[in-house]
Amino acid sequence: MQQDGKDANNDRPLVEMRGVNKWYGENHVLKDINTSVARGEVVVVIGPSGSGKSTLCRSINRLETIQEGEILIDGQRLPEEGKGLAKLRSDVGMVFQSFNLFAHKSVLENVALAPIKVRKQAKADANKRAMELLKRVGVEAHAHKMPAQLSGGQQQRVAIARSLAMNPKLILLDEPTSALDPEMINEVLDVMIELARDGMTMVVVTHEMGFARKAADRVIFMDQGAIVEEAQPDEFFTSPKSDRAKDFLSKILTN
């Protein structure tokens, strides 16, 4: 969509993390993170539980604060608070493992709310766009139901539609299928795969190796707060370089 300043802007990474460190007390949960995410790139972050994956994802829109280093979104340093941070969060969508839908609002209202409140869209326009997005994720028939009337997989697809309603530059997905029953996982992954094919920039923390193989442009493998390895999916899954990644994959891929 952005034509002006194409060379300057489109060659610049959408996300840059430089020397990022974070502690919880004595626990060093992010250790010298240096990585970037290009426009239209799908980066999947994997690793054992407690490796820092979710903290890395959540730090990109400052749901988690960092103590050292810097994070840039579209060339701008991450604001610490105030209107700048609110604007950033309107440009960076977030999908959580628990769906975080408003229980007292209908599915349609959940999706249309932020564009009305934050973008100041007219209600009719926001509702029209919300219906288009609900159709895109396959739940338009449930637009006037309350979230509790939907399955977990349907609620997560609504959460993805809600994130898309703000026309974000980037979507962060923090283990979006981990709270779902096994038979519901694929319906959410299918939506995510379609988003990837459509060129949405995504950072996805997941245990779903099939999604990583199919949709990722790059896999980041983390362990004990550090990035151990980064590679394209084919390379990572067939010939991981680090012993830690080899050990992790040997346990994951045989189950």
Protein Blocks (a to p, Z undefined) as FASTA:
>chain_A
ZZghklmmmmpcfbdcehiacdehjbcfbghiacdddehiacddeddehilmmmmmmmmn
opaccfedcddeehiacdfbhjllmmmmmmmccddfbloiafkbcfklmmmmmmmmmnop
afklmmmmmmmmmmmnopmmmmmpcfklpcfklmmmmmmmmmmmnopabdcdehkllmpc
fklmmmmmmmmmmmmmnopacddddfblklmmmmpmbdcddeehiafbdcdfklmmmmcf
bfklmmmmmmmmmZZ
